[in-house]
Amino acid sequence: MSRLTNIFLVGPMGVGKTTIAHHLAEILNLTFIDSDHEIEKHTGVTIPWIFEYEGEAGFRKRERAMIAELTALDNIILSTGGGVVLSATNCQLLQSRGYVIYLHASVDHLLERTAHSHHRPLLQTSDRREKLETLFKERHPLYTQVADVTIETGQRSIRQVVKAVLKHLQKKEHEKITS
């Protein structure tokens, strides 16, 4: 299996992983999967419910099992949860079973994009900016380490980000063919 047959999107909450993955799946004729949605489907409860009753540790345990299951599939575009990179096991599975794309945005952009979101357990705090900055400092190096490429989302529209990802994938596919 070519690593390019599976594409895994990583990055912070609010960066657009799910939206971008959905569009890419349609264009590339791959199966779209969102790991958080799959966890909810398998458990029958929401992510906030899992955080409330099992804590973040309980959620991360469920997430590791789901990532192991999903990354074993072929021909998928997987949108992962923002904290997927906190597990070395997840990182190893992502790197070995697919092509990892880090969608990056500044804390200011993430704050703007998550301003009206009430379903993100880690943002249920009085100072969302401080929380996003803390998460960014902790996770940015991990995203960078696991990713094959970083794509800036910043001020770009969905269409522009999708186009940038597709351009990069075409370049990688060309390199694979000519080498």
N, C-alpha and C positions, 0 to 999 in steps of 0.2 A: 504494500500500500504506500503510495506517495503521501508525504506529509501534507502536500497541498490539497489532497482530497478531503481533509478535515481542516476547518478553519475555526480557531477558538479566539473569541474576543475577550480581552481582559481590560480592566480600568475601573476607576472609581464610580460610585453611584452617581447617576445623573449625566454621565458622559455621552450616553446614547447607544450603549452596546446592544440593547434589545432592538431598537429601531433600525440601527445600521445592519445588524445580523439579519433581520427580517427582509430588508431590501436586497441584501447580497444573496440570500438564499433564493429569492425569486429570480434574480438575474442569472445566477450561476446554476440554477436548477438543482440545488442541494436542499436537504431537509433542515429547516430552522428549528432549533431547540433552545429554550431558555432554562438554565439549570434551576433558578429559583421557582419558576412555574412548575417544573417537574417535581421539585420537592413538595410544593403545595398539593399537586395532583396526587402524589403517592401517599402523603400523610393525611390529606383531607382537611387540613387546617392552613391558615395563613402564616407567612413568615413572622409577622409581628406576634402571633399567638405562640409560635415556637420559642421566640425570644423571651416572651413573658413567662412561659411555664417551664421551659427547659434551659433558659439562659443562652448566651452566645455559644458556650461550649457545646450545648446540646445541638444547636443549629449547625455548628461547624462539623460535628460528628456526622450528622445527616448529609451535609454538603459533601464531605469526603467520599461517602458511599455513593452518592449520586454522580459525582465527577468520575469515579472509577467506572461506573456503569455506562455513562454517556460517552466518555472518550473511547470506549471500546467499539463504538459504532463507526460506520463508514459513511462517507459522503454527507457530512453534516456541517452546519455552521452553528456553533455553540456560543450563546451569550452567557457569560458567567457572572456570578455575584461579585460585588466589589472586594470582598475579603477572601476570595478563592486562593489568592497567593500567600495567605498566612500559613498554609500547610505545605511543607516540603513535598509531601506525597502528591498533592494536587499539582504542584509545579512540575514535578517529574513526569506525571501522566500527560499533562498538557504539552510539554516539550517533546515527548517521545511519540505521541500519537497524533500530532497535528501541527499546523502552522499557527503560531500565536501572534496576534496583533494587539498591541497596547493602544487603546484609544485614550488620548491625553487631552486634558483641558485644565485651565488654571482654576484655583480655588474660587476666584471671582465668578467665573463662568459656571462652576458647579453650584455655587450658592444661588445664583440666578435661576438655574435650571431646576433646582430642588425646592425653591421657595414655597411652592404651594403643595408640596408632597407631604402627606400625613401617614404614609404607609412604610416609612423607612425607620426601623427601630433605632438605629444608631443616631438618627437626627432628632429624636425626641428629647431635646435638651434646650435650655434657655439660650445658649450661645452656639448657634449652628455654624457660624464662621470658625470659631475656635475648634469645634469638633472636626469640621472638614479639613482644617489646617493640620490638626493632629493626625488624622487618617492619611492625609497626603504625605506628610513627613515619614510616617511609618511604612506606607505601602508603595510609594513611587519607586524606591530602589528595587523592590520586589517585582513590580510590574516590568521595569526595565530589564531586570535580570532574566525573567522568564520569556520575554517577548523576542520574536524574530525581527520585528519592526515596530516602530512607534509612529502612529499617525496622529497629527494634531487636529483636534476638532474645533477648538476655540470659537472663533466667529464664523466658521464655515456652516453652511446649510447642510441638511441631511444629504441632499443630492451631491454637494461638493465633497463630502466625506466619503460617500459611496464611490464616487468617481476616483478619488485619491487611492482608496483601497484597491479598486479594480486595476488601476494603472500599475500599482505596485505588484499585484499578483500576476499580471500579464508579463511584467519584466522578469519576475522570478521564474515563471513558466518558460519563457524564452531562454533564460540562462540555463535551465535544466535541459532543454532540448539541444542547445548548442555545446554543452560541455560533455 
